[in-house]
Amino acid sequence: MTIQRSSAEENQSGKASKSVKKIPHNSKSGRWLWFWVGMSGIAMVSATAGALLAVSLTSTPLQQAQLSPQDEAVFDSDRISGGVLRFSELTRPVNLLVMGMSVLPPDIQNPPEETKNLKYLPQVNSFDGLSDVMLLVKFDPETKKIIMLSIPRDTRTEVEGYGVKKINAANVDGGPALTAKTISNLLGGVGIDRYVRINVLGVGKLIDALGGVTVYVPKDMKYQDDSQHLYINLKAGKQHLNGDQALQLLRFRHDELGDIGRIQRQQMVMRALMDQTLNPATVAQLPKVLDVVKEHIDTNLTVEELVALLGFGVRTNRSNMQMLMLPGRFSEKNEFDASYWLPSKRGIAKLMTQHFGLESEEQQQRQMADPRSLRVAIQDSTGGDRSNLQPLIRALEKSGYRNIYIAKAWGEPLEVTHIVAQQGDGDSAESIRNTLGFGEVRVESTGNLGSDISIQVGQDWLQQKSILENSLTP
């Protein structure tokens, strides 16, 4: 294992037996050679070249760790990609569990000797620690959508065999299989087909290999933890971040929203990365990119399956990439012995019915929410006076919306208004867009935390304001 001077925010010393064993490193070199060939095939248009490529593909998973037969059975082993000429085609919906690992020496059973006398806690290149990031990503060729559900690491839930605790400890207790089983139980029994674990060392290298990422930093961020050599120092504004700077943005959590604010920033970075990298030209270079970070990735996906998932991503319209967050609330002070994100069973059932195809007792069919019950937050990004928003509020009230409030301003100046489906209700967001006649619907969780729909007002509102005012005049 290798060590890096940067590290995570938390230090938890809980240790448990692991069900994973390292595979010798030299057994992977051939698989990654074929991965280079396989990924380059996405950019090929020749049927002959495609056929030759399909013959070359290996079906061996790209794993750093070996699962027991019991753990392997947690994941669906059915084929997800086509054969021969259809090697890069996704043939059925796939639920992929993505875990971002942030590993300190106390988190693992046998930390390297060189970590013990450093007088600080370094990051260790391992997959045995806490899951700082958990995403359930659904690739659905039937609806042509990619849906990403963020699960806060502080979610309070039952971990089979270990009691009620924070969900990020499931990987420490039993690796990716126990994490998948725990998430499946939390989400009403949804099936999980595959997993990917990438540790924090790999995330920075990945972003650097992609050429960095251009994103809006919502506010000045400054934090220092000498015990972990963690230093965050970012200025607000739109900027191009390298891997280390992007990690600072992703890991900062010292504000009023804590880990939930960090999830919102993760979604912003993910959308920016998808916008700039999911195209045929960039995807053709991904074998070289992944060769840089391969030692920091563990997955039971095969080469064929990676090709199929990335090929599907390239072909998916950006408006069909939706980012959700597990419904719930913060625990109150003194409610528990630690701070938690408390999941909402009703909210989860609704979300899983709408987006993951599960039926619930409360909702057997999809129905649009009553406008009178929707919580609509307005976040101004134009810097204008609040009185300028009154015609917008009156237009919504005229259409039956009753629970409207002005929330904290949106820091990033927007040209186009974002109508954010904060709880995943894209139909209701689209209905509001149709009512107003402007704006862009986004199914993500970057809006006001207490809202169902957040309207992040952009410059296009200033152009539409007089039109709405005239329509409201008797």
Secondary structure, DSSP 8 states (H G I E B T S, - for coil): --EES---S---------S-EE--GGGSHHHHHHHHHHHHGGG---HHHHHHHHHH----B--SEE--HHHHTTS--S--B--GGGTT-B-S-EEEEEEEEE--GGGSSS--GGGTTSSS--EES-SSSEEEEEEEEEEETTTTEEEEEE--TTBEEEETTTEEEEGGGHHHHHHHHHHHHHHHHHTTS----EEEEEEHHHHHHHHHHTT-EEEEE-S-EEEEETTTTEEEEE-SEEEEE-HHHHHHHHH---STTHHHHHHHHHHHHHHHHHHHH-SHHHHTTHHHHHHHHGGGEEES-BHHHHHHHHHHHHHS-GGGEEEEE--EEE--TTTSSS--EEE-HHHHHHHHHHHH----SS-SS-----GGG-EEEEEE-S---GGGGHHHHHHHHHTT--EEEE-S--SS--SS-EEEETTS-HHHHHHHHHHHT--EEE-SS-S-TT-SEEEEE-HHHHHHHHHHHHHH--
